[in-house]
Amino acid sequence: MSQLELGLPRRTHHFLRVFFVGGLISYRALFYWITPWMYVPTMLAAPLFQILFFVYLGRSAGVGSMAFFVVGNSIQICSMSGIYGMTMAIANERFFQTLSPLLASPANRVALFLGRGLPVLVSGVQTTVFGFLASALILGFRPPANSLPGLCLTVVVTAASCTGFGMALGSFGLRTRDVFLISNIAYFAMLLICGVEVPLQRLPGVLQGLAQVLPLTHGIAAGRLLAGGGPLSRALPDIGLELLVGAFWATAAFLLFLLFEHEGRRSGAFDRL
């Protein structure tokens, strides 16, 4: 057996080990909400009160139906994990002074980068599922049974898209001192722009155009279509666009990561907070 044949499985094994094991260890080490007394209020209670607030506010103002706000907010809350999670995955490495040793390692950069996104994606899906279940129990939200597989697909794709966007924002943690300012602005801007609380057609044309290249927009549109009894075939174009948006941001994130890593090595910025 040739050296190439021997080396390929070994490299694949190392890639998968860094991707899965490294991603899980970094998630456990870097995230403040990993303990129950932080996870419950941060990732469950706050999203639940957000859903209830906007449902009752919208119902009182006569802006939209209960389903409009339940679907919009339940899908939107997955962005909390995607945006803040990926920001913390980079910023906390720098804050804890572990970024330089990490980037000095010979580990595959794609495995390092994407591996940190997998636990964040799972956490985002879990938060959205909790939002839908709580809405069903408290508000009586009942989408058609045949829409559930399509809604599950929509939630996973949207969480992945938000994770890719969060990677792009997190890359700035290699250079900026307060990357959480960027993530806070992005999170609340998406709450306004992406059709979560306000129908897109009521927004100015510039914001409507911006919404098309941001996560959540197409995923929420697909979710509302499915929850309203529409067939999956009609929602697939929006799901596909959501996936495309996520791929775009993930690619941009990786290029930014490489750029800032190169600049950080040149200027020694990794060790400065």
C-alpha positions in Angstrom: 0.0 0.0 0.0 1.4 3.4 -1.0 2.2 6.3 1.4 -0.6 8.3 -0.3 -3.2 5.6 0.5 -1.9 5.4 4.1 -1.8 9.2 4.6 -5.3 10.0 3.3 -7.3 8.2 6.0 -5.0 9.6 8.6 -5.5 13.1 7.5 -9.3 12.5 7.3 -9.2 11.1 10.8 -7.4 14.2 12.1 -9.8 16.5 10.3 -12.8 14.8 11.8 -11.3 14.7 15.2 -10.5 18.5 15.2 -14.0 19.2 13.7 -16.1 17.2 16.2 -13.9 16.8 19.3 -12.3 20.2 19.0 -15.6 21.9 18.3 -17.3 20.3 21.3 -14.4 21.1 23.7 -14.2 24.7 22.6 -18.0 25.0 23.1 -17.7 23.7 26.7 -14.7 25.9 27.5 -15.7 29.2 25.9 -19.5 29.6 26.4 -20.9 31.3 29.5 -24.3 29.8 29.0 -23.1 26.1 29.2 -24.2 25.9 32.9 -28.0 25.4 33.7 -28.3 28.7 35.7 -27.0 30.6 32.7 -28.5 28.5 29.9 -32.1 28.6 31.1 -32.5 32.4 31.4 -30.3 33.2 28.4 -31.3 30.6 25.8 -34.8 29.6 26.9 -36.5 32.2 29.2 -35.4 35.3 27.2 -36.6 34.0 23.8 -39.9 32.8 25.3 -40.7 36.2 26.8 -39.7 37.8 23.4 -42.3 35.6 21.6 -45.0 36.3 24.2 -44.3 40.1 24.2 -44.5 40.5 20.4 -47.5 38.1 20.1 -49.6 40.1 22.6 -48.3 43.5 21.3 -49.1 42.6 17.7 -52.5 41.2 18.8 -53.3 44.4 20.6 -52.2 46.6 17.8 -53.9 44.5 15.1 -50.7 44.4 13.1 -50.6 40.6 12.4 -51.9 37.3 13.4 -50.6 35.1 16.2 -49.0 32.7 13.7 -47.2 35.7 12.1 -45.4 36.6 15.3 -44.9 33.0 16.6 -43.2 31.8 13.4 -41.2 35.0 13.0 -39.9 35.1 16.5 -39.5 31.4 17.0 -37.2 31.1 14.0 -35.5 34.4 14.8 -34.3 33.3 18.2 -32.0 30.7 16.6 -29.9 33.7 15.5 -29.0 34.3 19.2 -26.9 31.2 19.3 -25.5 31.7 15.8 -24.5 35.3 16.2 -23.4 35.5 19.8 -22.1 32.0 19.9 -19.7 32.4 17.0 -18.7 35.8 18.2 -17.8 34.3 21.6 -16.0 31.4 19.9 -13.4 33.9 18.6 -13.5 36.7 21.1 -13.2 34.5 24.2 -10.2 32.7 22.7 -8.5 36.1 22.5 -9.8 37.3 25.9 -8.5 34.1 27.6 -5.2 34.5 25.8 -5.5 31.1 24.0 -5.9 32.5 20.5 -2.2 32.7 19.7 -1.5 29.0 20.7 -4.5 27.9 18.8 -3.4 29.6 15.5 0.1 28.4 16.0 -1.1 24.8 15.9 -0.9 22.9 12.6 -4.6 21.9 12.8 -6.6 22.3 9.6 -8.2 25.8 9.6 -11.4 24.6 8.0 -11.9 22.0 10.7 -11.1 24.5 13.4 -13.4 27.1 12.0 -16.4 24.9 11.0 -16.1 22.7 14.1 -16.9 25.6 16.4 -20.0 26.2 14.4 -21.6 22.7 14.8 -22.5 22.9 18.5 -23.7 26.5 17.9 -26.0 25.3 15.1 -27.4 22.5 17.3 -28.0 25.0 20.1 -29.8 27.3 17.8 -32.1 24.6 16.5 -32.8 23.5 20.1 -33.8 27.1 21.0 -36.2 27.4 18.1 -37.8 24.0 18.8 -38.4 25.1 22.3 -40.0 28.4 21.1 -42.4 26.4 18.9 -43.3 24.0 21.7 -43.8 26.7 24.2 -46.0 28.6 21.8 -48.1 25.5 21.2 -48.5 24.9 25.0 -49.1 28.6 26.0 -50.6 30.2 23.0 -52.3 27.3 21.3 -50.2 27.6 18.1 -51.1 24.6 15.9 -49.5 24.4 12.5 -50.8 21.6 10.1 -49.2 18.2 10.9 -48.0 17.8 7.3 -46.0 21.0 7.6 -43.8 19.8 10.5 -41.1 18.1 8.3 -40.8 21.2 6.2 -40.6 23.4 9.3 -37.9 21.2 10.7 -35.9 21.5 7.5 -36.4 25.3 7.5 -35.3 25.6 11.1 -32.1 23.6 10.5 -31.2 25.6 7.3 -31.9 28.9 9.0 -29.8 28.1 12.0 -27.0 27.1 9.7 -27.3 30.3 7.8 -27.2 32.4 11.1 -24.2 30.4 12.2 -22.4 31.3 8.9 -23.3 34.9 9.5 -22.1 34.7 13.1 -18.8 33.3 11.8 -18.3 36.4 9.6 -19.0 38.7 12.6 -16.8 36.6 14.9 -13.9 36.9 12.5 -13.6 40.6 13.5 -12.8 39.3 17.0 -9.3 38.7 15.6 -8.8 42.4 15.2 -11.3 44.5 17.2 -11.4 45.1 20.9 -15.1 45.0 21.4 -16.6 42.7 18.8 -19.8 42.3 20.9 -20.8 45.8 19.8 -20.9 44.5 16.2 -22.9 41.4 17.1 -25.4 43.4 19.2 -26.0 45.9 16.4 -26.4 43.0 13.9 -28.7 41.0 16.1 -31.2 43.8 16.7 -30.9 45.1 13.2 -32.0 41.7 11.9 -34.9 41.8 14.3 -36.2 44.9 12.4 -35.0 44.3 8.8 -35.6 40.6 8.2 -39.4 40.6 8.5 -39.6 39.2 12.0 -41.9 41.8 13.5 -42.7 44.0 10.4 -43.8 42.7 7.0 -41.0 43.3 4.5 -43.3 45.2 2.1 -43.8 47.9 4.8 -40.1 48.6 5.0 -38.2 51.1 2.8 -36.8 49.7 -0.5 -33.2 49.9 0.7 -34.0 47.8 3.8 -36.0 45.3 1.7 -32.9 44.9 -0.5 -30.6 44.5 2.5 -32.9 41.9 3.9 -32.4 39.6 0.9 -28.7 39.1 1.7 -29.2 38.6 5.5 -30.1 35.3 7.2 -33.6 34.8 8.6 -35.4 36.6 5.8 -36.0 33.7 3.5 -36.2 31.1 6.3 -39.0 33.1 8.1 -40.9 33.5 4.8 -40.7 29.7 4.2 -41.8 29.0 7.8 -44.8 31.2 7.5 -45.8 29.7 4.2 -45.6 26.2 5.7 -47.3 27.1 9.0 -50.2 28.6 6.9 -50.7 25.2 5.2 -48.7 25.8 2.1 -46.9 22.9 0.4 -43.2 22.2 0.8 -42.7 22.6 -2.9 -43.7 26.3 -2.7 -41.3 26.9 0.3 -38.3 25.2 -1.3 -37.2 28.3 -3.2 -37.0 30.3 0.0 -35.3 27.5 1.8 -32.7 27.3 -1.0 -32.1 31.0 -0.9 -31.6 30.8 2.9 -29.0 28.1 2.3 -27.3 30.2 -0.3 -27.2 33.2 2.0 -25.6 31.0 4.7 -23.0 29.6 2.3 -22.1 33.1 1.2 -21.5 34.4 4.7 -19.6 31.2 5.7 -17.3 31.7 2.7 -16.9 35.4 3.5 -16.2 34.5 7.1 -13.4 32.0 6.2 -11.7 34.5 3.9 -11.9 37.2 6.6 -10.5 34.7 9.1 -7.5 34.1 6.9 -7.0 37.8 6.2 -7.2 38.8 9.9 -5.0 35.9 10.9 -2.3 37.0 8.4 -2.5 40.6 9.6 -2.5 39.5 13.2 0.7 37.5 12.8 2.3 40.4 11.0 1.4 43.0 13.6 1.3 40.9 16.7 -2.3 41.9 17.4 -3.4 38.6 18.9 -1.8 39.4 22.2 -3.3 42.8 22.6 -6.8 43.2 24.1 
